[in-house]
Amino acid sequence: MPVTLILGGARSGKSCRAEAFALSLNNNPIYVATAPLIDNDHEWMERIECHQNQRAPHWLLIEEELDLVTVLQKYAVPENSVLVDCLTLWLSNLIFTGKDISREVASLCALLPTLSGHVILVANEVGMGLVPEHPESRIFRDAQGRLNQQLAALADRVEFVAAGLPICLKGDKT
């Protein structure tokens, strides 16, 4: 079970880095998109379309906003590399749908070491700025920070991407 966690800020290049890394592992890349489809939000739909257009057509796309455990159980097998983009949206989806965040995160963290395929996880680093003004935003920021810490502890490789440049925080420096 190799797990790679790629962190960075908004528009830092983390998704491009994750895609390139997944392709370097094998020819059966699977992209798990967690972005919700939002009716009447044209800018959001353009963002999703841009992400889709930048990927080569041989990627298998799975859109799953909430149940990552089931998707990973099915697809994270030795012949695949599975890219989950992104855990920040997944966490936000859990919060907005009233799911038990602690239970969902614990299930994901318990599953990852048992998988036989390579999993690449993308998440935003949201704790480097000001303390959010609203309580809901602070709850989200804190939950994201805890999730990132838990995943970094169990990941084989952790990278931080800034301005499109990856910085290896954990694992092989090559």
N, C-alpha and C positions, 0 to 999 in steps of 0.2 A: 504494500500500500504506500506508494509515494504520494504525498500531499504537498502541493506548493500553494502558498498564500501570497498573493500580489496585492499590495496596499498602495494607496496614493490618493491625492486630492482629485477634485473634479477636473476633468480634461487634462489629466497629468500624463496620459499615455498608457495607463495600466491595462486597459482592454486590448490595445494593440500588442503590448508586450505579452499578455496572456495568450493571445491567439497565436503569435509567432512561436511561443514556447510549446503550446499544444501541438502545433504542426511539426515541430522538431522531434517530437516523441514517436509519432507514428502517422499512418495515413488514414486512420479512422477517427477523426476528431468529431466530438459531439459537443454542441453548444447548448447549454441550458440557460435560457433567458428567463429572468425573474421579473422583468418589467411588466407592470399591468398595462393593459390596453385601456386608455382613458378616452371615452367618447367626447367628441367636440374639442379635443385639445390637439390642434393641428401641429403645433410646434413639437409636442411630445411624440406624435406619430412620425414626424420627420426625423427625429432623433433615432427612433427605432429603425426606420427605413435606412438611414445612413449606416447604422451598425450592420444591418443585413447586407447592404451593398458592398461593404468593405471586406466581407468574408468570401472566400472562394466557394463555388457552388457545391463542392463535395462535402461540406459540413452537414451533419445531421442536426437539425434545429428542433429542440424540445422547449416549448413554452410552458413553464410551471412557476406560478407565483408563490406557492405555499409548501407543497409536499416534496421537498428536496430528498428526503430520506428514501422514499419509494423510487424516485428517478435514479438516484445513485445506486441503490441496490440492484436495479435492473441493468444499468448501462456501464457501471465502473468495473469492467472486466479487463483482463490482461491485454486484449487486442485493441482496446480503446483508450483514448485520452478524453477525459470529460472536463469541460470548462464551464464553471458556474459563474455567470456574470449578471447580477452581482448580489453579494450577500447583504449589501446595504439596502437595496430595494426589497429583498426577501424579508429582512428584519422589519422594515417599514410596513410591508404587507401584513406580516404577523400582527403588528401593533394595531393597524387599522381594522383588521378583521376580528380582533379580540382574542386571538390565540394566546395560549400560555407560553410566553417567550422562553422562560427558563426550561420548560419541558422540551420545547422544540429544539433549542440550542443543545441541550443535554443529549437528545436523540441523535442529532447530527454529529456531535463530538464523539459519541459512543460508536457510531457507525463507521466513521472515517478510517480508524485503524484496522477494521475488518475487511476493507475492500481490497480487491486484487488489481484493479486498474489504476492508472495515474489520474489524480483529481487535481485540477487547478482552480483555486478559489480566488475571486476578485472581490475586494471590499474597499470602501472609502475609509481613509483616516480622517475622522471628523473632529478629533479632539485637540487640534493644534491652534484653534482660534479663540475667539472670545467665548465666555460663558453665555449660552443662549438666554434670551430674555424670558421666554415662555416655559412654564413647567413641562409641558409635553415635549418640547424640543430638548430640554435637559434630560428627560427620561430616555429619549431616543439616543442622544449623544452618549450617555452613560452606558446604555445597553450595547451600542455599537463598539465602544471601547472595550467592554468586557468580552464581547464576542471575538473581537480581533485578538485579544490576549489569549483566550482559550484556544483559538485556532493556531496561533503562532506557537504555542507551547507544544502542540501535537504535530505540527507540520514538519516535514523534512527540510523544506526550503522556504524561506520568507524573503521577499523582495519589497523594497519601497521604490516607487517610481515617481520621479520629479522631473518635469520638463522633458518627458520622454526618455529619461535616462534611468535604468534600473540600478539600484544599490542593493547588494546582497546583505541582508541582516542576519541570515541563518542558513547554514548549509554550504555546499560546495561553491566556492567563489568564482568558478569558471563560467 
